[in-house]
Amino acid sequence: MTDIKSKILIVEDDLDVAEMLNAYFRVQGYDVFTVNWGEDGVRQCQTIHPDLVILDIRLPDIDGYEVARRLRSDRRTAEVPIIFLTEKRDRQDRLQGLELGADDYITKPFDVQELRLRVRNSLKRVSQGSLTNPVTGLPEGALVDEKLSEIIGKDGIAALFVAIENMDHFRESYGFVASDDVLRAISLMVVNTMREISRPEDFLGHVSGTDFILIVPPSNLSILSEKLRARLDQSMEYFYPIKDREQMTSNRHRLGAKLAEITFNKGQYSDINQLKSEFIRLKK
């Protein structure tokens, strides 16, 4: 029996890039469709129902953000994974893409092997029902949403939000494999710190690829936050090669961790979308 090929839609106005990606992903065994305009991307997505969209932000008509908005607002395309492919590097641009529900973000010029791995990981998450992160193995997607929905209406619950900062800059400098190794190492530190303090029923998962949520009793929140912050702060420089460590300590783009403590009160959040908006605010 022949395996069904995953379908990739590429929305890219640079004809050379579009042609290169079309050829490359076809060789990798995907069915590939390309369009050069945003409006065409929306229509094509509704017609062919792709398994994943690679979406440029700068397009001749509507921009990639507007394309993503329309795809997310249509029930037929709301769950399609989107990888933004763009020359924009500003943190605010990345946050805007994530707010629209993008699954990933890669900047030009890009490593096509890295893009291939990101496509593979996004499709893998979809095939697994987005239950676990392919790098760390921790819960994400539906499992995290279910847990957040469960705690929104309760008192006596606290959460520690942990955002890893500047992972994109690290990835651009040292590559996709190195950044995955860093994410695995950080997740292991989080897991081990939580085990020392928390109960078996406490929860740890991803709210995005580089953001974690730890759900614990309020009595454990401060000590957990203090211990984890100390460990992460002490470890970040060691993720860099020795020759780069000294200059990275003063670089504003160096790896870092932002931690925020949240204590839940009944009625504080109306739904998980409001809570996720709070996570985005905490990152800024």
TILOVEX-25305 format. One record per residue (C-alpha): residue number from 1; y negated, z negated, x negated. Coordinates in Angstrom, 1 decimal. Layout:
BEGIN
NUM Y Z X
...
//
This chain:
BEGIN
1 0.0 0.0 0.0
2 -3.4 1.0 -1.4
3 -5.9 -1.8 -1.9
4 -9.1 -1.4 0.1
5 -12.1 -0.9 -2.2
6 -15.1 -3.1 -1.9
7 -18.3 -1.2 -0.9
8 -21.5 -1.6 -2.8
9 -24.9 -0.4 -1.6
10 -27.5 0.2 -4.4
11 -31.1 0.3 -3.2
12 -33.0 1.5 -6.3
13 -35.9 4.0 -6.6
14 -35.4 4.7 -10.3
15 -33.1 7.7 -10.1
16 -31.7 7.2 -13.6
17 -30.8 3.6 -13.0
18 -29.4 4.4 -9.6
19 -27.2 7.2 -11.0
20 -26.0 5.0 -13.9
21 -25.0 2.2 -11.6
22 -23.3 4.6 -9.2
23 -21.2 6.0 -12.0
24 -20.5 2.7 -13.6
25 -19.3 0.9 -10.5
26 -17.3 3.8 -9.3
27 -15.4 3.7 -12.5
28 -14.8 -0.1 -11.9
29 -13.1 0.8 -8.6
30 -15.8 0.3 -6.0
31 -17.0 2.6 -3.3
32 -20.7 3.0 -4.1
33 -23.6 4.2 -2.0
34 -27.1 4.7 -3.3
35 -30.5 5.0 -1.6
36 -34.0 5.1 -3.1
37 -36.1 3.7 -0.2
38 -36.2 0.3 1.5
39 -36.1 1.7 5.0
40 -33.0 3.8 4.1
41 -31.4 0.7 2.6
42 -31.7 -1.2 5.9
43 -30.4 1.7 7.9
44 -27.5 2.4 5.4
45 -26.5 -1.3 5.4
46 -26.3 -1.3 9.2
47 -24.2 1.9 9.1
48 -21.7 1.4 6.3
49 -21.5 -2.4 6.4
50 -21.3 -2.9 2.6
51 -19.6 -5.9 1.0
52 -22.5 -6.4 -1.3
53 -26.1 -5.0 -1.8
54 -27.8 -4.5 -5.2
55 -31.5 -4.5 -4.3
56 -34.5 -3.6 -6.3
57 -37.7 -5.4 -5.4
58 -40.2 -2.7 -6.2
59 -39.6 0.2 -3.8
60 -41.8 3.1 -2.7
61 -42.1 2.0 1.0
62 -41.2 -1.6 1.9
63 -40.4 -4.0 -0.9
64 -37.0 -5.6 -1.5
65 -38.1 -8.9 0.0
66 -38.8 -7.1 3.3
67 -35.4 -5.4 3.1
68 -33.7 -8.8 2.6
69 -35.7 -10.3 5.5
70 -34.5 -7.6 7.8
71 -30.9 -7.8 6.6
72 -30.8 -11.6 7.0
73 -32.4 -11.4 10.5
74 -29.7 -8.9 11.8
75 -26.4 -10.5 12.8
76 -24.6 -7.4 11.6
77 -25.9 -7.8 8.0
78 -26.9 -11.5 7.8
79 -23.9 -12.5 5.6
80 -23.9 -9.6 3.2
81 -24.4 -10.8 -0.4
82 -27.6 -9.6 -2.0
83 -28.3 -9.4 -5.8
84 -31.9 -8.7 -6.6
85 -32.4 -6.3 -9.5
86 -36.0 -6.4 -10.6
87 -38.6 -6.4 -13.4
88 -40.2 -9.5 -11.9
89 -39.6 -12.5 -14.1
90 -41.9 -15.2 -12.6
91 -40.3 -18.4 -11.3
92 -42.1 -17.9 -8.0
93 -40.5 -14.5 -7.5
94 -37.0 -15.9 -8.1
95 -37.7 -18.8 -5.6
96 -39.0 -16.3 -3.0
97 -35.7 -14.3 -3.4
98 -33.6 -17.5 -3.0
99 -35.6 -18.5 0.0
100 -34.6 -15.2 1.6
101 -31.0 -16.0 1.0
102 -30.3 -13.8 -2.1
103 -27.0 -14.7 -3.8
104 -28.2 -13.8 -7.3
105 -31.2 -12.4 -9.3
106 -31.1 -10.3 -12.5
107 -34.1 -8.9 -14.4
108 -34.6 -5.6 -16.1
109 -33.7 -4.6 -18.7
110 -30.2 -5.9 -17.8
111 -26.8 -6.1 -19.3
112 -24.5 -4.0 -17.1
113 -21.5 -6.1 -18.1
114 -23.4 -9.2 -16.9
115 -24.2 -7.4 -13.6
116 -20.6 -6.4 -13.2
117 -19.5 -10.1 -13.6
118 -22.2 -11.2 -11.1
119 -21.0 -8.6 -8.6
120 -17.4 -9.7 -9.1
121 -18.3 -13.4 -8.6
122 -20.3 -12.7 -5.4
123 -17.5 -10.7 -3.9
124 -15.0 -13.4 -5.0
125 -17.1 -16.0 -3.2
126 -17.1 -13.9 0.0
127 -13.3 -13.4 -0.2
128 -12.8 -17.2 -0.6
129 -15.1 -17.9 2.3
130 -17.8 -19.2 -0.1
131 -16.0 -22.5 -0.3
132 -16.2 -23.1 -4.0
133 -18.4 -22.0 -6.9
134 -16.5 -19.6 -9.1
135 -17.9 -21.1 -12.3
136 -17.7 -24.9 -11.6
137 -15.1 -25.0 -8.9
138 -17.3 -27.4 -6.9
139 -17.8 -26.9 -3.1
140 -20.6 -24.6 -2.0
141 -21.5 -22.5 1.0
142 -19.8 -23.5 4.3
143 -18.3 -26.7 2.9
144 -21.8 -28.0 1.8
145 -23.4 -26.8 5.0
146 -20.8 -28.8 7.0
147 -21.4 -31.9 5.0
148 -25.2 -31.6 5.3
149 -24.9 -31.1 9.0
150 -22.8 -34.3 9.2
151 -25.3 -36.5 7.5
152 -28.5 -35.3 9.0
153 -28.2 -37.4 12.1
154 -27.1 -40.6 10.3
155 -28.8 -43.6 8.8
156 -27.6 -45.5 5.6
157 -26.9 -42.3 3.6
158 -28.7 -41.1 0.5
159 -28.6 -38.0 -1.7
160 -29.5 -37.1 -5.2
161 -30.7 -33.5 -5.6
162 -30.3 -32.1 -9.1
163 -31.9 -28.8 -10.1
164 -31.2 -27.2 -13.5
165 -34.4 -25.6 -14.7
166 -34.8 -22.4 -16.7
167 -31.2 -21.3 -16.6
168 -32.5 -17.7 -16.1
169 -34.4 -17.9 -19.4
170 -31.4 -19.3 -21.2
171 -29.2 -16.5 -19.8
172 -31.6 -13.8 -20.9
173 -31.6 -15.2 -24.4
174 -27.9 -16.1 -24.9
175 -26.0 -14.2 -22.3
176 -24.0 -14.6 -19.2
177 -20.9 -16.3 -20.8
178 -23.0 -18.9 -22.6
179 -25.0 -19.8 -19.4
180 -21.7 -20.2 -17.5
181 -20.4 -22.5 -20.2
182 -23.6 -24.6 -19.9
183 -23.2 -24.8 -16.1
184 -19.6 -25.9 -16.5
185 -20.6 -28.6 -19.0
186 -23.4 -29.9 -16.8
187 -21.2 -30.0 -13.7
188 -18.6 -32.0 -15.8
189 -21.3 -34.5 -16.7
190 -22.3 -34.8 -13.1
191 -18.7 -35.3 -12.0
192 -18.0 -37.9 -14.7
193 -21.2 -39.9 -13.9
194 -20.4 -39.9 -10.2
195 -16.9 -41.1 -10.8
196 -18.1 -44.1 -12.8
197 -20.4 -45.3 -9.9
198 -19.4 -43.7 -6.6
199 -16.6 -44.0 -4.1
200 -13.8 -41.4 -3.6
201 -15.4 -40.4 -0.2
202 -18.7 -39.6 -1.8
203 -19.6 -35.9 -2.0
204 -20.7 -33.5 -4.7
205 -21.4 -29.8 -4.2
206 -23.8 -26.8 -4.9
207 -26.8 -26.0 -2.7
208 -27.4 -23.0 -5.0
209 -25.8 -21.7 -8.2
210 -27.8 -24.1 -10.4
211 -28.6 -26.9 -7.9
212 -26.4 -29.8 -7.0
213 -26.4 -32.3 -4.1
214 -24.7 -35.7 -4.5
215 -24.2 -37.7 -1.3
216 -23.8 -41.4 -1.9
217 -24.6 -44.9 -0.4
218 -28.3 -45.9 -0.8
219 -27.1 -48.9 -3.0
220 -25.8 -46.5 -5.6
221 -28.6 -44.0 -5.6
222 -31.0 -45.5 -8.2
223 -28.4 -46.3 -10.8
224 -26.7 -42.9 -10.4
225 -30.0 -41.1 -10.8
226 -30.9 -43.2 -13.9
227 -27.6 -42.7 -15.6
228 -27.4 -39.0 -14.9
229 -31.0 -38.3 -15.9
230 -30.4 -40.0 -19.2
231 -27.2 -38.0 -19.9
232 -28.7 -34.7 -19.0
233 -31.9 -35.3 -21.0
234 -29.9 -36.2 -24.1
235 -27.6 -33.2 -23.8
236 -29.9 -30.2 -23.1
237 -30.9 -29.4 -26.7
238 -27.2 -29.3 -27.8
239 -26.6 -26.3 -25.6
240 -28.8 -24.3 -28.0
241 -27.6 -22.9 -31.4
242 -28.7 -25.3 -34.3
243 -31.2 -22.7 -35.6
244 -33.0 -22.7 -32.3
245 -33.0 -26.4 -31.3
246 -36.2 -27.5 -33.0
247 -38.4 -24.8 -31.4
248 -36.8 -25.2 -28.0
249 -37.8 -28.9 -27.8
250 -41.4 -27.8 -27.4
251 -40.7 -24.6 -25.4
252 -41.8 -24.7 -21.7
253 -38.9 -22.5 -20.9
254 -36.2 -24.8 -22.3
255 -33.4 -26.1 -20.2
256 -34.2 -29.1 -18.2
257 -33.1 -31.1 -15.1
258 -35.2 -32.1 -12.2
259 -33.8 -35.0 -10.1
260 -35.0 -36.1 -6.7
261 -33.7 -39.1 -4.6
262 -33.5 -38.7 -0.9
263 -32.8 -41.4 1.7
264 -31.8 -40.1 5.1
265 -33.2 -41.6 8.3
266 -32.0 -40.6 11.8
267 -34.2 -37.8 13.1
268 -35.8 -37.1 9.7
269 -34.5 -33.5 9.6
270 -33.8 -31.4 12.7
271 -31.3 -29.1 11.1
272 -29.9 -28.1 7.7
273 -32.4 -25.2 7.3
274 -35.2 -27.8 7.3
275 -33.3 -29.8 4.7
276 -32.7 -26.8 2.5
277 -36.4 -26.0 2.7
278 -37.0 -29.5 1.3
279 -34.7 -28.7 -1.6
280 -36.7 -25.6 -2.4
281 -39.9 -27.7 -2.3
282 -38.5 -30.3 -4.6
283 -37.8 -27.6 -7.2
284 -41.4 -26.5 -7.4
//
